[in-house]
Structure formats: structure tokens, C-alpha cells
Amino acid sequence: MGIGRARPRSIPALLLYGFAAVGLPLMAALGFAAYQVERLAHQSRQAVYQAVRVVQGSRQLREELTSMERAARQYLVLRDPALLGAWREARGRLRAAAGELGRLLPPTDRERMLDPLLADEAALAEALAAGGAGLSEATVAQRFAALDRLAGALLEAGHRLVDRETAALSAAAEDTRRLLFLLAVSLVPLSLASAAVFAWLILRPVRALERAIHRLGEGGFDAPVAVTGPEDIQRLGERLEWLRRRLLELEAAKARFLGHLSHELKTPLATVREAGELLHDQVVGPLNPRQAEIVEILRTSCRELQRAIENLLSFATADPRRRVLRREPVALDAVVRAVVANHKPLLLGRGLEVEAGLDPVRLMGDPERLRAAVDNLISNAVKFSPRGGRIGIRLERDEAEGVARLHVMDSGPGIPPHERERVFDPFYRGGIRAEGFLRGSGLGLSIVRECAEAHGGRAEVLDSPTGAHLCLTLPLAPGQTAGTEAQAAPRPEEGTRCAG
């Protein structure tokens, strides 16, 4: 039954199937190789035994013929019955050796050499048994010489048989070697193919799970999670699908909450701000110094509250895992100037001096998110700088690395080393509180980091002798050169100042 019909219930079962599919052909090949080697060894033993027995039998024939010849010639001279008995004993041994040799020799050699030898020997034995009438010593010598030649021919046939068997063994060994080589060559790709198939069967559901988890991590809650494979993997897929639906529900609830928050907070806040502006402009009547101070606190608190609400909404929508960037050419130096201009009233109110040195920089990115990141960097510097302090802003290009770096430095208390990594975490507020400001929500720098990572850059805290030194690194637009950039945005003079 195939794998498609009998689907494994778990990954271990699928692994067991894979080991079986890969290992069984190899085990069968090893068994076949062992059988072939054993057969070849048995064949070689049989061939060697037969060849050795033929050579030994042929030599024994010649030895017995020599004994018979000596006994026959002595009998013809001495007529001693004991000599005739010795001849008969030698003849019996010759017949026994010839019988065994006849079973070992090929039929052609037996008919061509062994049978004539036995026939001639039988005729000579019949003459000797009749008393040797008509036989002379010379005649006996001639007939035994003929028999010896036949025995010698048998010995040569035995040697040829040894050579033939050796050649046959060499050919059989070569055939076995070739067969085993072909078997190994065919099994290697078969085993690799089987391993690849089962690796694919195992990795496919795992990769599907990985893609589903990655998609959920990127905020892709709309596509259902469908994972096929063993039952344990399918159960994991079902749990991921449950998690997707749950996250989708939470995402919808968050969107509804943010929508209500925006409506419920920003509408009355706009009324409060408008009222504060009317009081500040003394539309309802002149204010004494104490009242003007309270109105200024009211206006500042409204601005901070509005910024906190905007940061909260921006953080919810600026997460790079929640939406795709809207990429278009952005002149980052122009964005920095616009943000500084928006902060000019607050800079004047706090008596802060801004020293800006901006290289012309063009990026491919989301203008709104870049503006939000720059705004939060400068707002952070304004918040922590003391009255009458100084803020340094430097935008520079690094052609070698293909990046632009925006440095924002304030003259405040700085960021302790143990807080440098955590200041970019959402809702983290360090131990140092800004003078004269409400305690922030802890989202400003986290929005900076989210924007940097979404654009393929980074945000970091650098060492500074005084105050905090924050650096936003972003990749330059592809194919950007100094010449084209200079034409796109005229280079301002270094050291531009804005003081109150």
C-alpha cells in the first residue's frame, strides 16, 4: 500500500517509513552481494578440488603403470607367482584411480585418453594372465611405454583443466565485480531519491508551519492556515488557525478601540485647545501675569496630550509588521527643516538654540513615518534640554556604506548606559524626568525604532560627553550620487541657527 493511501499518523512514523525505504534496498543489495561472494567461493573451491584431484589421479596412474611394468617384466624373466600377485595389486590400484579420474575428467578427455588407456591395459593384462605366451620383455616395455604416454597426456589434460578453471574463476569474479558495481551505482541514486522524497514529505509540512508562523508574525491574519501532512502536524496547523482567528479578533478589537479613542479624546481635546488659544490671545479679556502663566501651562499640557494621543495612534499603525511601507522619494533634509520649523514656537518659548548641519539626502521611504520619526527625535531633545540649552542636529551621507545618518544631540541629563537599549522599547520611560513636562507615554523612541527597522535601518544611542546623542541610520536611495543629490536639494550652509 502506498504512502498516499496509508498516511503516517506522526512525524516519527514518517521517519520510520523513510528509513525503511532507504535501508531496505541497501540491505537487499548487501544480502545479494553476500550470496554472490559465497557462490563464487563455493565455485572456486569446487574447481580447485576437481583440478587437484585430476592432477593427482593422473600422477597416480603413471606411478601404478611403472609398478605394473616392473612387476610384469620381472615375472616374464623369473616366472615367480609372487611377482604376478604384485602386478595384480598394482593393477587394482590403477583401476581404482582410473575410476575416480573418469568421474572428474570432461567426457571428451575421458573418451580420447582414459578409455584407450584402460582398453590397452586390459588387453595386456589378459595376455599376462594367460601365462604371457607370445609376450617378450621388449614387447611389454613397448606396450607400457604407450600406456605411459596416454597417462602423460592425461596429466597434461589435468594441467589444462586447472588453467581452464582458473580462467573461468577469473571471469566469474569479474562478472560478479561488475554486477556488484552496477548494483551499487543504481542503488546510490535510488537511495538518494528515496531520501529526497521522504525529506520533502517531512520538511513540506514543517515549512508550511514555518510560513504560517512567519505570516502571523508579519500580521497577515487574513489568509487561513492550512497545513497537510501527518496528523500531529495537522493538529499544530489547526491550533495555528485558531490562533490566527483569535489574533484577527484582537486586531479588530484594537482597531475599534483606537477609533473610539481617537474620537473620544481628540474631539474634546480640540475644544480645550481652542479655548486655551482664545484665552492666550486674550479674546475674552486681558490676563494678569498669574493667569497668563496658568494659560500657558494649559496650552502646553494640551499639546503634550495631543502628542501622546498621536504617538499612540502612530505606534499602532506604524509597526512595520502591520502594513507595507508606502515608498516614494523623500528629501530627508527637507523633512528635518519642516519638523524644526514646526517646533519653533516651543523652541522660542524655552529659549533653545538649534545648530543644524544638513547634507542633501534623498531616500526611498514613507514620508509620514519618516516625519514622525524625525519629529519624535527632535521632541525628545526639546523635552530633555534645559531652558536656554542647545540642540545639535546633523544629517550626513556615508557614500561608502550607502547610508544617511541623522544625529540629534541635546544638552540635557543624558541617557544612563543601562537604559540605552530599553529606551526604544514601547511604553518604557526612563528614570530621568524632563523638567517642566508631563511624564511621557514612552512611545516616542519606540516609533523611531519601528520606522528605522521598517526602512532597513537602525536607531541607536551613541556616546556623548553631555546630554543624549541619538542616531537614526537609513539606507540611501539606490543609484544615488553626490551630483544628482546636489541638484535635487541645494546644500544649506553648515551651522544654521534658530534661537529664541
VOGU-3710 file (C-alpha; in Angstrom, 3 decimals, decimal comma):
1> mgigrarprs> 0,000/0,000/0,000  1,450/3,403/-0,988  2,206/6,294/1,271  -0,657/8,286/-0,191  -3,161/5,596/0,864  -1,616/4,848/4,270  -0,714/8,320/5,504  1,595/8,205/8,568  -0,033/9,390/11,756  3,027/11,211/13,020
11> ipalllygfa> 6,446/12,513/12,083  8,193/9,548/13,843  6,119/7,138/11,725  7,074/9,034/8,585  10,726/8,892/9,645  10,384/5,137/10,152  8,908/4,792/6,667  11,784/6,827/5,284  14,440/4,715/6,994  12,734/1,580/5,706
21> avglplmaal> 12,521/2,919/2,147  16,179/3,911/2,172  17,540/0,994/4,207  15,694/-1,977/2,697  17,228/-1,656/-0,807  20,664/-1,326/0,767  20,087/-4,382/2,948  18,829/-6,343/-0,069  21,906/-5,285/-2,021  24,187/-6,383/0,815
31> gfaayqverl> 22,395/-9,753/1,002  22,695/-10,237/-2,742  26,385/-9,296/-2,644  26,980/-11,795/0,186  25,184/-14,502/-1,819  27,258/-13,779/-4,929  30,509/-13,851/-2,966  29,546/-17,127/-1,268  28,570/-18,668/-4,608  31,854/-17,580/-6,140
41> ahqsrqavyq> 33,786/-19,004/-3,171  31,931/-22,335/-3,462  32,589/-22,446/-7,183  36,272/-21,761/-6,660  36,527/-24,494/-4,009  34,874/-26,996/-6,357  37,088/-26,031/-9,293  40,285/-26,220/-7,253  39,294/-29,576/-5,758  38,478/-31,055/-9,171
51> avrvvqgsrq> 41,670/-29,785/-10,776  43,839/-31,031/-7,932  42,163/-34,457/-7,953  42,650/-34,791/-11,738  46,343/-33,960/-11,442  46,763/-36,334/-8,504  44,861/-39,112/-10,303  46,955/-38,685/-13,468  50,186/-38,882/-11,457  48,945/-41,954/-9,598
61> lreeltsmer> 48,167/-43,617/-12,951  51,729/-43,098/-14,102  53,112/-44,382/-10,798  50,941/-47,527/-10,901  51,861/-48,128/-14,561  55,525/-48,003/-13,597  54,930/-50,516/-10,778  52,972/-52,807/-13,121  55,649/-52,622/-15,787  58,400/-53,556/-13,349
71> aarqylvlrd> 56,380/-56,462/-11,906  55,393/-57,776/-15,405  58,905/-57,714/-16,804  60,287/-59,474/-13,729  57,557/-62,082/-13,978  58,376/-62,792/-17,616  62,003/-63,389/-16,649  61,630/-65,198/-13,331  58,136/-66,715/-13,621  57,610/-66,086/-9,937
81> pallgawrea> 53,888/-66,178/-8,949  54,567/-63,593/-6,227  55,555/-61,097/-8,899  52,308/-61,789/-10,710  50,464/-61,067/-7,451  52,298/-57,730/-7,089  51,292/-56,891/-10,651  47,636/-57,624/-9,848  47,752/-55,386/-6,732  49,234/-52,517/-8,746
91> rgrlraaage> 46,617/-53,125/-11,438  43,810/-52,866/-8,832  45,123/-49,552/-7,619  45,384/-48,329/-11,220  41,767/-49,288/-11,902  40,574/-47,524/-8,767  42,483/-44,351/-9,664  41,170/-44,548/-13,256  37,588/-44,879/-11,985  37,871/-41,742/-9,855
101> lgrllpptdr> 39,658/-39,917/-12,657  36,907/-40,868/-15,076  34,353/-39,150/-12,846  36,415/-35,944/-12,747  37,523/-35,679/-16,375  35,383/-33,997/-19,025  33,721/-36,564/-21,335  35,917/-35,661/-24,320  39,186/-36,214/-22,406  37,838/-39,433/-20,899
111> ermldpllad> 36,884/-40,891/-24,294  40,030/-39,671/-26,030  42,676/-40,670/-23,467  41,389/-42,595/-20,452  39,243/-45,162/-22,263  42,032/-46,180/-24,765  44,466/-46,473/-21,848  42,156/-48,818/-19,959  41,459/-50,850/-23,099  45,163/-51,337/-23,875
121> eaalaealaa> 45,893/-52,153/-20,244  43,072/-54,736/-20,206  44,448/-56,461/-23,327  47,926/-56,580/-21,819  46,541/-57,931/-18,534  44,661/-60,677/-20,382  47,896/-61,780/-22,093  49,827/-61,823/-18,832  47,016/-63,709/-17,054  47,251/-66,413/-19,765
131> ggaglseatv> 50,897/-67,024/-18,837  52,479/-64,408/-21,030  52,630/-66,625/-24,098  53,906/-64,642/-27,069  54,990/-61,734/-24,903  58,590/-60,721/-24,731  60,198/-58,278/-22,390  60,690/-55,808/-25,254  57,020/-56,093/-26,290  55,889/-55,494/-22,730
141> aqrfaaldrl> 58,178/-52,475/-22,500  56,764/-51,017/-25,730  53,150/-51,508/-24,655  53,764/-49,971/-21,223  55,554/-47,052/-22,911  52,392/-46,456/-24,974  50,313/-46,615/-21,805  52,688/-44,148/-20,111  52,247/-41,709/-22,985  48,489/-41,878/-22,547
151> agalleaghr> 48,926/-41,296/-18,804  51,190/-38,314/-19,555  48,551/-36,954/-21,876  46,037/-37,280/-19,028  48,405/-35,348/-16,760  48,663/-32,599/-19,367  44,881/-32,588/-19,632  44,747/-32,136/-15,865  47,025/-29,106/-16,111  44,889/-27,668/-18,894
161> lvdretaals> 41,842/-28,265/-16,748  43,478/-26,262/-13,961  44,144/-23,420/-16,397  40,574/-23,507/-17,695  39,107/-23,492/-14,211  41,374/-20,609/-13,201  40,282/-18,628/-16,248  36,638/-19,461/-15,531  37,062/-18,315/-11,925  38,642/-15,060/-13,067
171> aaaedtrrll> 35,789/-14,457/-15,485  33,208/-15,272/-12,812  34,930/-12,928/-10,350  34,982/-10,172/-12,958  31,286/-10,716/-13,719  30,471/-10,609/-10,015  32,507/-7,445/-9,536  30,772/-5,778/-12,489  27,358/-6,865/-11,235  28,030/-5,541/-7,738
181> fllavslvpl> 29,366/-2,274/-9,175  26,253/-1,815/-11,311  24,126/-2,639/-8,293  25,931/-0,048/-6,184  25,728/2,572/-8,941  21,992/2,003/-9,319  21,319/1,920/-5,563  23,096/5,196/-4,774  20,742/7,399/-6,842  17,793/5,258/-5,755
191> slasaavfaw> 18,676/5,755/-2,090  19,296/9,471/-2,631  15,980/9,797/-4,441  14,172/7,959/-1,644  15,883/10,123/0,962  14,978/13,271/-1,002  11,335/12,183/-1,311  10,954/11,486/2,387  12,896/14,618/3,313  10,436/16,564/1,179
201> lilrpvrale> 7,496/14,764/2,799  8,867/15,634/6,240  10,007/19,184/5,501  6,960/20,234/3,475  4,533/20,399/6,444  7,268/21,852/8,664  7,960/24,559/6,085  4,219/25,186/5,800  4,091/25,681/9,565  7,095/27,976/9,400
211> raihrlgegg> 5,498/30,071/6,648  2,231/30,243/8,576  4,012/31,371/11,761  6,043/33,935/9,818  2,885/35,217/8,141  1,191/35,579/11,518  4,253/37,371/12,870  4,082/39,783/9,923  0,456/40,487/10,706  -1,052/38,506/7,820
221> fdapvavtgp> -4,188/37,393/9,611  -6,447/37,224/6,544  -5,051/34,039/4,923  -6,291/30,826/6,622  -3,676/28,400/7,944  -3,968/25,098/6,043  -1,253/22,504/6,720  -1,296/18,985/5,276  0,840/16,077/6,428  0,913/13,692/9,390
231> ediqrlgerl> -1,817/14,040/11,951  0,371/15,670/14,600  1,402/18,370/12,103  -2,224/18,835/11,092  -3,151/19,335/14,741  -0,477/22,025/15,020  -1,930/23,639/11,903  -5,376/23,612/13,484  -4,006/25,315/16,613  -2,301/27,928/14,436
241> ewlrrrllel> -5,584/28,510/12,614  -7,272/29,014/15,995  -4,513/31,432/16,950  -4,954/33,297/13,642  -8,682/33,755/14,235  -8,003/34,880/17,795  -5,376/37,404/16,656  -7,736/38,630/13,962  -10,389/39,221/16,583  -7,897/41,048/18,801
251> eaakarflgh> -6,722/43,145/15,862  -10,316/44,124/15,081  -10,921/44,938/18,743  -7,779/47,072/18,807  -8,874/48,941/15,688  -12,268/49,626/17,221  -10,644/50,749/20,460  -8,267/53,113/18,662  -11,105/54,504/16,602  -13,134/55,211/19,724
261> lshelktpla> -10,069/56,606/21,448  -9,366/58,966/18,578  -12,924/60,188/18,513  -13,500/60,363/22,260  -10,219/62,099/23,080  -9,316/64,253/20,112  -12,731/65,921/19,792  -12,901/67,341/23,346  -9,168/67,993/23,264  -9,621/70,212/20,217
271> tvreagellh> -12,239/72,184/22,149  -9,924/72,581/25,121  -7,056/73,684/22,870  -9,245/76,193/21,104  -10,362/77,558/24,459  -6,758/77,810/25,604  -5,797/79,687/22,445  -8,681/82,121/22,949  -7,525/82,767/26,487  -3,935/83,165/25,345
281> dqvvgplnpr> -4,990/85,668/22,668  -6,967/87,490/25,410  -10,107/87,420/23,274  -12,261/87,249/26,418  -10,292/89,940/28,173  -6,814/90,804/29,421  -4,918/88,380/31,667  -2,741/89,199/34,603  0,720/87,545/34,790  -0,512/84,768/37,080
291> qaeiveilrt> -3,405/83,970/34,762  -1,128/84,076/31,678  1,188/81,552/33,349  -1,746/79,208/34,066  -2,992/79,563/30,468  0,493/78,721/29,161  0,548/75,595/31,350  -2,875/74,699/29,946  -1,683/75,153/26,326  1,496/73,119/26,981
301> screlqraie> -0,464/70,322/28,628  -2,900/70,239/25,684  -0,028/69,986/23,217  1,539/67,159/25,210  -1,766/65,348/25,466  -2,350/65,689/21,740  1,174/64,438/21,027  0,631/61,458/23,343  -2,595/60,577/21,519  -0,920/60,947/18,116
311> nllsfatadp> 2,007/58,825/19,269  -0,330/56,132/20,479  -2,195/56,055/17,178  1,053/56,282/15,207  2,572/53,411/17,156  -0,436/51,209/16,410  -0,247/51,907/12,682  3,498/52,367/12,156  4,515/48,855/13,223  6,297/47,512/10,089
321> rrrvlrrepv> 4,770/44,101/10,712  1,250/45,520/10,358  1,346/47,235/6,984  3,501/47,658/3,908  5,570/50,803/3,556  4,410/53,415/1,083  7,745/54,034/-0,628  8,441/57,182/-2,600  11,365/59,594/-2,974  11,828/61,641/0,194
331> aldavvravv> 14,216/64,556/0,736  15,150/63,857/4,332  16,881/67,224/4,834  13,643/68,985/3,840  11,720/66,811/6,312  14,136/67,794/9,101  13,755/71,522/8,285  9,976/71,252/8,255  9,923/69,478/11,639  12,285/72,063/13,166
341> anhkplllgr> 10,032/74,829/11,827  7,006/73,188/13,471  8,827/73,181/16,812  9,888/76,832/16,522  7,233/78,193/18,925  8,258/75,716/21,595  11,950/76,398/20,937  11,373/80,123/21,339  9,324/79,597/24,476  12,119/77,605/26,123
351> gleveagldp> 14,941/79,714/24,745  16,574/76,754/22,994  19,235/77,222/20,306  19,367/74,776/17,383  22,579/74,181/15,463  21,786/72,292/12,248  24,133/70,947/9,611  22,180/69,128/6,918  23,585/67,339/3,894  21,147/66,894/0,995
361> vrlmgdperl> 19,823/63,345/1,362  17,244/61,554/-0,756  15,642/58,303/0,409  13,031/55,870/-0,799  10,581/55,632/2,066  7,287/56,506/3,688  7,159/60,320/4,146  4,687/60,250/7,017  6,562/57,673/9,019  9,900/59,384/8,424
371> raavdnlisn> 8,374/62,695/9,511  7,006/61,023/12,650  10,428/59,524/13,458  12,241/62,851/12,987  9,534/64,658/14,977  9,906/62,268/17,912  13,704/62,598/17,895  13,542/66,392/17,991  10,667/66,374/20,511  12,735/64,156/22,774
381> avkfsprggr> 15,671/66,579/22,536  13,435/69,575/23,247  11,808/67,818/26,183  15,055/66,979/27,981  17,030/70,127/27,160  17,124/72,761/29,924  15,902/76,288/29,267  18,462/78,255/27,284  20,128/74,985/26,223  21,388/73,880/22,856
391> igirlerdea> 20,217/71,170/20,420  22,506/69,864/17,689  21,091/68,305/14,503  23,415/66,819/11,893  22,358/64,960/8,746  25,238/63,354/6,873  25,718/60,978/3,972  28,057/57,972/4,036  28,679/57,066/0,401  30,954/54,148/1,340
401> egvarlhvmd> 28,241/52,358/3,338  25,331/53,735/1,297  23,502/55,179/4,320  22,421/58,502/5,760  22,749/59,285/9,464  20,638/61,779/11,373  22,254/62,796/14,664  20,187/64,617/17,284  22,089/65,823/20,387  20,668/67,676/23,358
411> sgpgippher> 22,212/69,345/26,408  20,069/67,542/28,951  20,981/64,970/31,611  21,673/62,241/29,004  20,707/58,558/28,979  22,358/56,214/31,505  24,257/53,301/29,897  21,942/50,682/31,411  18,909/52,358/29,759  20,331/52,773/26,249
421> ervfdpfyrg> 18,773/49,602/24,887  15,490/49,893/26,756  14,670/53,482/25,755  13,484/52,147/22,388  11,053/49,669/23,980  7,348/50,586/23,812  5,988/52,308/26,925  9,391/52,387/28,613  10,032/55,643/30,455  13,486/56,128/31,900
431> giraegflrg> 14,295/57,181/35,397  15,114/60,785/34,384  12,089/63,071/34,109  12,038/66,054/31,781  11,887/69,415/33,548  8,572/71,195/33,151  6,980/68,428/31,039  4,344/65,873/31,842  5,664/62,358/32,052  5,517/60,920/28,513
441> sglglsivre> 3,869/57,738/27,306  7,152/56,047/26,402  6,206/55,591/22,730  8,244/58,304/21,006  11,573/56,495/20,650  9,853/53,146/20,018  8,202/54,784/16,967  11,655/55,940/15,847  12,999/52,394/16,050  9,944/50,906/14,292
451> caeahggrae> 10,382/53,373/11,428  14,128/52,701/11,162  13,684/48,926/11,049  10,828/49,193/8,549  13,147/51,116/6,207  16,046/48,693/6,712  17,958/50,957/9,080  18,513/51,235/12,819  18,174/53,620/15,748  20,793/53,755/18,490
461> vldsptgahl> 22,169/55,778/21,375  25,757/56,956/20,925  28,285/58,093/23,474  28,224/61,818/24,216  30,169/63,953/26,738  26,999/65,928/27,569  23,335/65,181/27,053  21,859/62,427/24,886  23,094/61,586/21,399  20,565/59,671/19,281
471> cltlplapgq> 21,377/58,455/15,776  18,923/57,336/13,075  20,611/55,386/10,243  18,710/54,873/6,972  19,770/53,457/3,568  20,220/55,913/0,703  18,130/55,660/-2,438  19,564/53,116/-4,957  21,850/54,646/-7,570  22,107/57,947/-5,710
481> tagteaqaap> 25,226/60,040/-6,427  26,529/63,220/-4,904  25,958/65,105/-8,165  22,329/64,153/-8,605  21,661/64,719/-4,922  23,180/68,165/-5,031  20,887/69,056/-7,911  17,845/67,602/-6,172  18,223/69,702/-2,994  20,579/72,681/-2,632
491> rpeegtrcag> 23,044/72,254/0,210  22,406/74,666/3,101  25,193/76,335/4,951  26,609/74,492/7,941  25,791/75,868/11,367  22,299/77,224/10,694  20,948/78,593/13,956  17,469/79,065/15,319  17,452/80,845/18,687  14,867/82,340/20,931
//
